[in-house]
């Protein structure tokens, strides 16, 4: 009898970008020179101090051993100070902060800690595909709740209240929102906390985009009572230009943190000490560094991306934030992939079709701002040549 994979593989597909980047690599090998505006991987470096700290620690002969699964005291302290400085949220560095090897790891650990197989998880539509795929892999039942542009892509709490919530254990939220760029709203956060308390559901807010094109930095944990029933993730990938470093944070009350640590300690052995101490240094970046890296640079790039949307006749929200621009496609296209494939194969520019984020994204496209200005400008010129002739 031939060896067969586990049944859980039938529940998921290879991640869209993993699959599509193979096609893009093939096109590049054929000399097509594709400009990629698809993935949210910052193309700028971390602060010089961050890199300097990593190099310095790496020279120490004592820095290369196993590290605490719950992170070094230096990193947890820096994360606590970061949340107090930018969000005015008090967090106990010893009991309420758990460093992560990126937020994807956090999604895995939190689901394992709170959800039994067969229990339900509320996932936004459109939303980050990993909320769905990891829930399925772990045997949870995914229940979508729709976000709509007419409601600023905020949860419809009237619709949520009409759902059968008896088996729901977790609810994933993500503001500022990816992929839509919808801003975080204090009113939404207050409603989420009240919803969690009423239905005994743990709300997890994924908050990596609050610095990008955004000076109003909100946290779910600012709402009184949030710590009793909510968890927040944050990440250094976007706000500190450190996607490959894999440093995130899980913020919760001491009991929740202890449950998640019980899972995490059985899966990984902690991050390299040099990365942790360098991340602690990055968390202390000056205001000026954030202004240039997260506001000025992305604002300049976004102006070009808006011109691309205009050429493609897509509608977009001028007030959205984050490192992506989300646009609604014209009626003349049957679906978003019809447009993105034309852009890829005729204009030689890779942009993201919205269907990968759920059915509510089927008539949208997403442009990443994570490319040098000249590359985004080149993409604009190529698209003009293709679509204006």
N, C-alpha and C positions, 0 to 999 in steps of 0.2 A: 504493500500500500504506500502510495506517495505521501511524503510529508506535506501537511497543509498548515497554513498560517492560522493564528487565533481568529475566532469569529469576529472579534472586535474590529479587525481590519476591514470588514465589510461595511462598517458604520461610517467610515471616513475615507476621504480621498487624499492624495498627496496635496500638500499646501499649494494653492494656486501659483504663488510666486516661485516656489521651488520648481514647479512644472514649466511655467511660462519662461523663466529665465534660461532654461535649456534651449528653448526655441530661439530666444534672443541671442544666445551665444552662438547658435548655428548660423543665424543671419549675419552676425558680426564676422564669423569665420568666412562667410561668402563675400565679405567686403562691403556689407550694407551700412556699417557704421551707425548703429541705432543709438539715438539719444534717449536715455531712460529718465522718465519723469513719473515713475511708478511707485517706488519704495520710499518709505519714510526713514531713511538712514542718513543722518546728518553728515554732510561732506566736509565740515569744518572740524578742526582739532579741539581738544579740551584746552583749558587755560595752561599757559606755560608752567605755572606753579604745580599744577596737577601732574603733568608729565615729568617735571623735575623730581617730585616726590617719589613717583614710581621708580625712576632710574636710581635714585639714591638708596631706597630701601632694598632694591634688587641686588645691590652690591654687598649687602650685609650677609655674612655667612649664616646668621641665625634666623633669617627671615623666610626660610624655604620649607619649613615644616608644616604639618597640619595646623589648621586654625579652628577656633571655636565655631561650631555650626551656627550659633546665634550671633556671630560677628564679634569683632574686636570692640572693647569698650570705647576706643577712640572713634570708631565709625558710628556706633550707636549714639554717642554723645553729640557728634557733629550732626546727625540726622535730627536729633531732638532740638538742637539749636536752630537748625534750618527751618523746622516747622514753626518754631516760636518767632523767628525773624520775619518770615515771609507770610505766614498764615495766622499768626497770633494764636496758635494751638499749643497747649502744654502737653508734653508727652514724657513719661518716665523712661529714661534711656535704658534702664535695667529690665523693665517689665512690659513696656508697651510698644517696643520697636523690634522688628525682626528683619535684618538685611536679607535680601533675596539675590539669587543669581538671575536677575531679570524678572519681569512681571509674569512671563509665561510660566516660570517655575511657581510663582505665587498662586496662579490660577489652579495648577495641579494640586498644590499642598492644601489650599483652602477647600477645594472640592472634596479631597480625600478626608479632611478633618471634619467636615460638616454634613456630607451627603452620603446616605446609604444607597446601594444599587436599587433602582426602581423609584426613588424619590425624585422630586421635580426641582428644576432650576429655571428661573425666569431670565431670559436672554433677550436683549433689545434687537429689533429688526428695523433698520439696518444696524449692524454691530460688528465688532471684531470677531472674525471667524473662529478664533481659538476658544472663545467662551463656549461655542457650540461643539467643536470637535473634541475638546478635552472632556466635556461633560459626557458626550456619547461614549468615548473610550472607557470612562470610569463607570459606566452603567447607569448614569443619571438620565432622567427623561427631560429633554429640552422643551420648554414651553415659551414660545415667542410672545413678546409684547411689542406692538407696533409703535414706531415713532413716525411722525408725519410733519412735513415741512410747514403745513398750515398751523401747527402748534409749536413752531420753533424747534422741532425735533426733541421736545420734552415728553416725558411719559404722560399718557392719558390715564389719570388716576381713576376717573369714572369707569373706564373700561376695565382697569385692573380690579376694581372692587366687584365687578360682575363675574369675574373668573372664579373657578373652583380653586382655592388656594390651600386646601387642606393638606396637600402633600408637598407643598413648596418649602424648601429649606433655604435656598439662596436666591438672591436677585442681583444680577450684574448691571451696573450702571457705569457710564463713562462720560464725564464732563470735565473740561471742554470735550465735545464729542468727536470721536473718530468713527466714521469717515466724514460726517457732515460739517464739522467745524462749529456746531452750535455752542454758544457760550454756556458756561455754568451759571445757574441762577440760584440765588439764596432761597427764593420761594420753593423751587424744586427740591432743594436739599431739605428744607423743613418738612415738606410733604413726604419725602422718602423716609425720614426718621419716624414720622408719625405712622406711616404705612408699616414700617418694620415693627414698631412697638405693638400696633394693633393686631398684626397677624403672626407675630412671633417668627419673623423671617429675618435672616441676616442679609443686610444690603452691603454689597461690596462695590465701592466706587473706585474706578481705575482712573487715576488723575495725573498722567504724564505730560499733558499739553498745556498746563496752566500758565507757563511762562512764554509760550510762543505767540507772538503778535498780541499779547494780552498783558495789561498792567493791573487788571482787577483779579487778583489771585485768590480764588475761593477754595475751601476744603469742606467736605461733608462733615468733618470732625469739628467744625466751628459751631455747629448746631447743638444746643444743649440737649443732653441725653443721647447723642449719637454714639458715644463710646459703648453704651450698654448693648447696642444691637447692630452696630455697623463696623465695617473694616474699610480702610483706605489703602490703596496701592499708590506708590509714586515711583518714578524711575529717573535715573540720571542719563538715560539714553538720549532723550530729546533735549532736555533743558540744559545739559552740560556737555553735549556733543560726545557722548561716550557709549554709543550703541554696542560696540564690540567688547566693551569692558564687562558687560553684564552685571550691572549693579542697580538693584531696586530696593524698595522697602515696603514692608507690610506693617501697618499701624493699627493697633487694636487694644482692647482692654487686656489686663494680665491673664485672665482665664483663657480667652480666645488665643492669645499669643502662645500660651503653654500647650494648647491642643495642636496648633499648627507646627510648633517646634517639635512635638513628638513625631509628627510625620516627617518633617524635614530632616531630622537627625538620623532617620533610617534610610535616607535617600542620598544625601550629599555630605561632604566633609568640610565645607567651608571654602571661602574664596582665598586666593593667594594674599598674603599679608600686604604686599606692595600695592595691590589694587585697592585693598580696603583703606590703607592710610592715604593713598592718593585721592580716593573718593572723598575721604574726610576733608582733605584740603580743597577739593573742588566745591564742596558744599559751602565753603567760606568765600567763594568768588565775590569780587566787589560788584556793587550795583552797576558800575559802568560796563563791566564784562557782559552781564546779562542784557543790558540795554543794546549793546552793539550786536551780540550774537543772536539774541532771541527776538529783538524788535526791529532794529534798523535793517539788518541783512534780509530778514524774511519779508519785510515790508517792500523792499526794493524788488525782490524776486516776485512777490505776489503781483505787482503791477504788470509784469510781463505775462504771468500766468493768466491774469484777467483778460489780457489781449488775446491769448490763445482761446479762451472760452468764447470771447466775442466772435472770433473768426469761425469757430465751430457752431455758432448760433446757440450756445448753451446759456441758460439762465443760472445765476449764482447769487449768493447773499453777500453783499458788500461788507456786512458787519461780522461775518464769521471769523474765527480765529484758528490757530494751529498751523501745522506745517503742510497742510493740504488745501486745495481748492476743490469744492464739490459743486458740480454743475448738472443741471437737468437738460437732457438732450432734446432736440427738436422732434416734432411728431413724425417727420418724414422717415425717421429710422425705426425699424421694427423693434429693435432692442439695442441696449448700450454696446454690446459686443460687435454689432454691425459697424458702429462708428469707431470703436477702438481698434478693430482689425484693419479698417481702412487707413486709420492714422498710422498704424504700425507698418503696414506693407506698402503704402504709397508715399507717406511722408517720412517714414523711417523714424517714428517717435513712439515710444512705449508709454502709454498711459493706462490707468486702471479702470476696468469696467466695474460698475457698481454692483452688479449681480452677485459678486463674491461676498458681499456683506449682508446678503439676504434678499428676499423678494421685494422689499420696499426700496431696494437700491437698483432695481432692474432698468430704470430709465435715467440713470445718473452715471457720470464719469468722475474720476478723481485724478487731479494733477498734484504731484509732489513738488514741493519747493526745495527739495534736498539735492540741488544741482547748482553748479556755478552759474552766475548770471549769464555768462556768454553762452553756456549750453542751453539755458532756457530761451535765450534770444535766438539761438540757432534753431531750436525746435519751433519757435514762432515763425521764423522765416520759411522753414520747410512746410509748415502747415498752411501758411499763406499761399505758397506756390501751388500746393495741392488743391486747396479748397476755394481759392479765389479765381482760378482760371476756368 
